[in-house]
Amino acid sequence: MLLHGFLPSLLDGATVTLAVALSSLGIAALLGLAGALAKLSRSRVARAVAGTYTTLIRGVPDLVLMLLVFYGGQLGVNTLAPMLGHEDYIDIDPFVAGVLTIGFIFGAYLTEAFRGAFLAVPPGQREAGLAFGMSPRQVLWRITLPQMLRHALPGISNNWLVLIKSTAIVSVIGLSDLMTRGQQAAGTTREPFSFYLAVAVIYLLFTSASELTFAWAQKRLAVGVKEGRL
């Protein structure tokens, strides 16, 4: 029998892994966009906050942050709960903790990717929009963001490929993801090589499909854009 009947279990774990990755990417994109705008703003406070965020997050290992959020967050919540009149013990859902942590981590990386993409948009485009009578918000949504996305897509692609592999760290907080299912199957059958190889193949399928999707998106966003060649 293929993988001793554990293939459905691995596929269920792969579904959880993909859900964690996509949810984390959504949070990371929002944080990255907010961080990039803060770094490019005229406010010293906003620039300082965004700079501190990206510096600290990129300097601490992902696993350490995951454990801090899960165990530290659980301790903090249960310390504050009695003060608010809640006596029962509160368990933080591993899925929520994993998504928030990974999204928070990669928000720092996407901040730099988005900041560079914003700077790549010619300033004359914004000036033309303002001269045409658009408000700064309209210029941002109608002119700057669409062009920024084309420049940011390679950075988003690279970070997504790293993010989807980094989801394996959620196995340390008890989430039944692909890595956890592989470990359980390897322990039950005592065939670690077979199951870790199967896990690796599934991750490879995810990343390969992602690369094809981003290549297609890059071509779509480049329609009508003529790039110069040296």
HELIX and SHEET records of a PDB file:
HELIX    1   1 LEU A    2  GLY A    5  5                                   4    
HELIX    2   2 LEU A    7  LEU A   40  1                                  34    
HELIX    3   3 ARG A   44  GLY A   59  1                                  16    
HELIX    4   4 ASP A   62  LEU A   67  1                                   6    
HELIX    5   5 LEU A   68  GLY A   72  3                                   5    
HELIX    6   6 GLY A   73  LEU A   80  1                                   8    
HELIX    7   7 ALA A   81  LEU A   84  5                                   4    
HELIX    8   8 PRO A   94  ALA A  120  1                                  27    
HELIX    9   9 PRO A  123  ALA A  131  1                                   9    
HELIX   10  10 PRO A  136  VAL A  139  1                                   4    
HELIX   11  11 LEU A  140  THR A  144  3                                   5    
HELIX   12  12 LEU A  145  SER A  166  1                                  22    
HELIX   13  13 THR A  167  ILE A  173  5                                   7    
HELIX   14  14 LEU A  178  THR A  189  1                                  12    
HELIX   15  15 PRO A  192  LEU A  221  1                                  30    
END                                                                             
